[in-house]
Amino acid sequence: MSDAEIRDLVGALRSSGLSVRELGGVREAVLAAAKPVAATGGTTLLGSGLIKGLAMVAVIATAPLLPPEPAPPRALAPLVQHTSGRTAPRPGVWPTLEVAPRAAAAATRPQAAPIAPAWATTPPPPPPAEPPLLALNGPAAIAPPDELPPSEALADGIRRYARGEWAEAAAALLPVLEGRTADSLAGRQHAQLVLAKALFHLRLYHASAIVFDAITREGESHPAFEESLPWLAQLAEHLPEPTALIESIGRYRREQLSRLGRRLPAAQYDELLYLLGRDRYARRDLSGAIALFREVRPGSPRYVHARFFEGVSHVRLRRARPAVAAFREVTRAFDEGRAGDLDDAARLRDLAWLSLARVYYSAGRANGSPRVLGNAVDAWNRVPEDSEHWPDAIFEQAWALFVSGEHDRALGRVHALLSPYFEDRHYPEAYVLRAVALYQRCQLDASEQTVEAFHRKYDPVHGALRRTLARHGDPARAFSLLDAVRSGRASLDPRVARLVRSAFDDRELSRHLSEVRALSEEDARVAGLAAGKPHLEPVAAWLGQELAVARALAADRTGELAHLRLERLVDELGELMNQMDAVQLEIHTERRRRPQGYAAAEDDVTIVADQEHVVWPFRGEYWEDELPYYRVHVPGRCQR
């Protein structure tokens, strides 16, 4: 399903009066009319399933919260995610609303009906047929004098918000948003802002993000458009997957951010710069993204994240030197203690070294420079052995050593990767490297044995993976597979299960899966919020509907990503099988060319142990602390 179709569906579903069960029925009807498209990872809507589903929603729908509008493409999932344990801000931290003074709110008028603000003293005129969309002068204004005064529901919601009665404020404001009061458009927009803030203080962060997203979709025509920006920055600290927030923040212009920055705390401003840069990065405006990332100040919690993404942006622009400078700055920030207290500090540092090594490797291959390839090997060596990225560093280093002509060390890395210590990791390409290295040293029999070992191990697995992919071809089933694999409930062949776990061992997938679970947990808290409180049941039902739609869409997005990972695994394994067949063909060609074979040539490699090493012949035993130091001596048989 395309982003535009998803947004149209969300707009229609959120404006309906359907129950959660009815929403689930609509979603199933829509998904049943879709089929996966491998090239894009999305779905193509066939027949009239979506049209019928939306038509049913439109018939049952009540007054919409906001009309759906086109929006920019969904941002890509982040490579690095920062989460913070900071608690929600106190009410006084945020810009407050102009409401009637506390003394007036507590006036001696013991009545159930809410008290209107002091300026609402005249009977309200009849509402115009289509109230104009007004640009208000400040975030504290509710409506200018020539607009309708607030209804009792709106005034009560504002007053309860000022008292810190967040749930009661949300319940009072819901009729205003649904158009069941005589409030003007400006009044409904103001109620929308107050509701979003109340949900934030209730720690219903996903629900708050949904309402703030609706505000930002209206753009600058919404009077709370700019005031919503700092709240989005705070929400980013509490949501496991900030993709939707990045999209909301991406609707702001750079100059709007600069104007607001003078009134925001430095940490919030840097957070917004980083998230806006992520939006530009997702839109492929890489130069604009780099400019935003470079503005994040040293000492900010987002500084090293911004410099890392700056380096990635330079890589995509094929700028090696500035990419190296950006990644080097990340590593220096950690070495000098300037990175701050980050939850993912070790992982980000290791990713910086890994990325730096890849840039050096690409430049060294392009320029044929052994020195630059040596820099790549040194950068890979900086990834510590206890890092989750260490096996990747070992494998990539093997290719650099092979290109540099150090076949014994390259084969030593392959020997380590194929040890039992990495049984749960996925490195079938290591067999390709071993077969090619042996072929180049004219060890045709050993090379052919490696090709055959690869096919014995991976041919059956490839067929089983293709069948698994066919059984989980739609996002819903792919999501179920992901959830089952992550929780250890998947009933897969052990060999297939290892490869699937390797493909699903992805930080991006983890964040999206956490997002789905967090939405379910928030939905349960909403249900508990109204337990024993009948006056809160309508707003709890409305929030449950919103969260059900958000969870369904988040599960579909996660399922699409899981399906793409599985599809990529099948395609990559098939490509490696083709490469191994090519090696086999070269071996047969060489044997026809030299039917007499190769005689043993003079050994051109001598391994000498120094005072810190010892030559220890391998007899089937692996030593974990020696994995990075194995060398496989293969005498060359190619006669000069």
Secondary structure as the mmCIF struct_conf table of DSSP 4:
data_model
#
loop_
_struct_conf.conf_type_id
_struct_conf.id
_struct_conf.beg_label_comp_id
_struct_conf.beg_label_asym_id
_struct_conf.beg_label_seq_id
_struct_conf.end_label_comp_id
_struct_conf.end_label_asym_id
_struct_conf.end_label_seq_id
HELX_RH_AL_P HELX_RH_AL_P1 ASP A 3 ARG A 14
TURN_TY1_P TURN_TY1_P1 SER A 15 SER A 15
BEND BEND1 SER A 16 SER A 16
HELX_RH_AL_P HELX_RH_AL_P2 VAL A 20 ALA A 32
TURN_TY1_P TURN_TY1_P2 ALA A 33 ALA A 33
STRN STRN1 ALA A 34 PRO A 36
TURN_TY1_P TURN_TY1_P3 ALA A 38 THR A 40
BEND BEND2 GLY A 41 GLY A 42
STRN STRN2 THR A 43 LEU A 45
TURN_TY1_P TURN_TY1_P4 GLY A 47 SER A 48
HELX_RH_AL_P HELX_RH_AL_P3 GLY A 49 ILE A 60
BEND BEND3 ALA A 63 ALA A 63
BEND BEND4 LEU A 65 LEU A 66
HELX_LH_PP_P HELX_LH_PP_P1 PRO A 72 PRO A 78
BEND BEND5 LEU A 79 VAL A 80
HELX_LH_PP_P HELX_LH_PP_P2 ARG A 86 ARG A 90
HELX_RH_3T_P HELX_RH_3T_P1 PRO A 91 VAL A 93
BEND BEND6 TRP A 94 TRP A 94
HELX_LH_PP_P HELX_LH_PP_P3 PRO A 95 LEU A 97
HELX_RH_AL_P HELX_RH_AL_P4 ARG A 102 ALA A 105
TURN_TY1_P TURN_TY1_P5 ALA A 106 ALA A 106
BEND BEND7 THR A 108 THR A 108
BEND BEND8 ALA A 112 ALA A 113
HELX_LH_PP_P HELX_LH_PP_P4 PRO A 114 PRO A 117
TURN_TY1_P TURN_TY1_P6 ALA A 118 TRP A 119
BEND BEND9 THR A 122 THR A 122
HELX_LH_PP_P HELX_LH_PP_P5 PRO A 123 PRO A 128
BEND BEND10 ALA A 129 GLU A 130
BEND BEND11 ASN A 137 GLY A 138
TURN_TY1_P TURN_TY1_P7 PRO A 139 ALA A 140
TURN_TY1_P TURN_TY1_P8 PRO A 145 ASP A 146
BEND BEND12 GLU A 147 GLU A 147
HELX_LH_PP_P HELX_LH_PP_P6 LEU A 148 SER A 151
HELX_RH_AL_P HELX_RH_AL_P5 GLU A 152 ARG A 163
TURN_TY1_P TURN_TY1_P9 GLY A 164 GLY A 164
HELX_RH_AL_P HELX_RH_AL_P6 TRP A 166 LEU A 177
TURN_TY1_P TURN_TY1_P10 GLU A 178 GLY A 179
BEND BEND13 THR A 181 THR A 181
HELX_RH_AL_P HELX_RH_AL_P7 LEU A 185 HIS A 201
TURN_TY1_P TURN_TY1_P11 LEU A 202 ARG A 203
HELX_RH_AL_P HELX_RH_AL_P8 TYR A 205 ARG A 217
TURN_TY1_P TURN_TY1_P12 GLU A 218 GLU A 218
HELX_RH_3T_P HELX_RH_3T_P2 GLY A 219 SER A 221
BEND BEND14 HIS A 222 HIS A 222
TURN_TY1_P TURN_TY1_P13 PRO A 223 GLU A 227
HELX_RH_AL_P HELX_RH_AL_P9 SER A 228 LEU A 235
TURN_TY1_P TURN_TY1_P14 ALA A 236 HIS A 238
BEND BEND15 PRO A 240 PRO A 240
HELX_RH_AL_P HELX_RH_AL_P10 THR A 243 ILE A 249
TURN_TY1_P TURN_TY1_P15 GLY A 250 ARG A 251
BEND BEND16 TYR A 252 TYR A 252
HELX_RH_AL_P HELX_RH_AL_P11 ARG A 254 GLY A 261
TURN_TY1_P TURN_TY1_P16 ARG A 262 ARG A 263
BEND BEND17 LEU A 264 LEU A 264
HELX_RH_AL_P HELX_RH_AL_P12 ALA A 266 ALA A 282
TURN_TY1_P TURN_TY1_P17 ARG A 283 ARG A 284
HELX_RH_AL_P HELX_RH_AL_P13 LEU A 286 GLU A 295
BEND BEND18 VAL A 296 VAL A 296
HELX_LH_PP_P HELX_LH_PP_P7 ARG A 297 ARG A 297
TURN_TY1_P TURN_TY1_P18 PRO A 298 GLY A 299
BEND BEND19 SER A 300 SER A 300
TURN_TY1_P TURN_TY1_P19 PRO A 301 ARG A 302
HELX_RH_AL_P HELX_RH_AL_P14 TYR A 303 ARG A 316
TURN_TY1_P TURN_TY1_P20 LEU A 317 ARG A 318
HELX_RH_AL_P HELX_RH_AL_P15 ALA A 320 ASP A 335
TURN_TY1_P TURN_TY1_P21 GLU A 336 GLY A 337
BEND BEND20 ALA A 339 ALA A 339
BEND BEND21 ASP A 341 ASP A 341
TURN_TY1_P TURN_TY1_P22 ASP A 343 ASP A 344
HELX_RH_AL_P HELX_RH_AL_P16 ALA A 345 ASN A 367
TURN_TY1_P TURN_TY1_P23 GLY A 368 GLY A 368
HELX_RH_AL_P HELX_RH_AL_P17 PRO A 370 ASN A 381
TURN_TY1_P TURN_TY1_P24 ARG A 382 ARG A 382
BEND BEND22 VAL A 383 VAL A 383
TURN_TY1_P TURN_TY1_P25 GLU A 385 ASP A 386
BEND BEND23 SER A 387 SER A 387
TURN_TY1_P TURN_TY1_P26 GLU A 388 HIS A 389
HELX_RH_AL_P HELX_RH_AL_P18 TRP A 390 VAL A 403
TURN_TY1_P TURN_TY1_P27 SER A 404 GLY A 405
HELX_RH_AL_P HELX_RH_AL_P19 HIS A 407 LEU A 417
TURN_TY1_P TURN_TY1_P28 LEU A 418 LEU A 418
BEND BEND24 SER A 419 SER A 419
HELX_RH_3T_P HELX_RH_3T_P3 PRO A 420 PHE A 422
TURN_TY1_P TURN_TY1_P29 GLU A 423 ASP A 424
BEND BEND25 ARG A 425 ARG A 425
TURN_TY1_P TURN_TY1_P30 PRO A 428 PRO A 428
HELX_RH_AL_P HELX_RH_AL_P20 GLU A 429 GLN A 440
TURN_TY1_P TURN_TY1_P31 ARG A 441 CYS A 442
HELX_RH_AL_P HELX_RH_AL_P21 LEU A 444 ARG A 471
TURN_TY1_P TURN_TY1_P32 HIS A 472 HIS A 472
BEND BEND26 ASP A 474 ASP A 474
HELX_RH_AL_P HELX_RH_AL_P22 PRO A 475 SER A 487
TURN_TY1_P TURN_TY1_P33 GLY A 488 GLY A 488
HELX_RH_AL_P HELX_RH_AL_P23 PRO A 494 PHE A 504
HELX_RH_AL_P HELX_RH_AL_P24 ARG A 507 LEU A 529
TURN_TY1_P TURN_TY1_P34 ALA A 530 GLY A 532
HELX_RH_3T_P HELX_RH_3T_P4 PRO A 534 LEU A 536
HELX_RH_AL_P HELX_RH_AL_P25 GLU A 537 ARG A 593
TURN_TY1_P TURN_TY1_P35 PRO A 595 GLN A 596
HELX_LH_PP_P HELX_LH_PP_P8 ALA A 599 ASP A 603
TURN_TY1_P TURN_TY1_P36 GLN A 611 GLU A 612
BEND BEND27 ARG A 619 GLY A 620
HELX_RH_3T_P HELX_RH_3T_P5 GLU A 624 TYR A 629
#
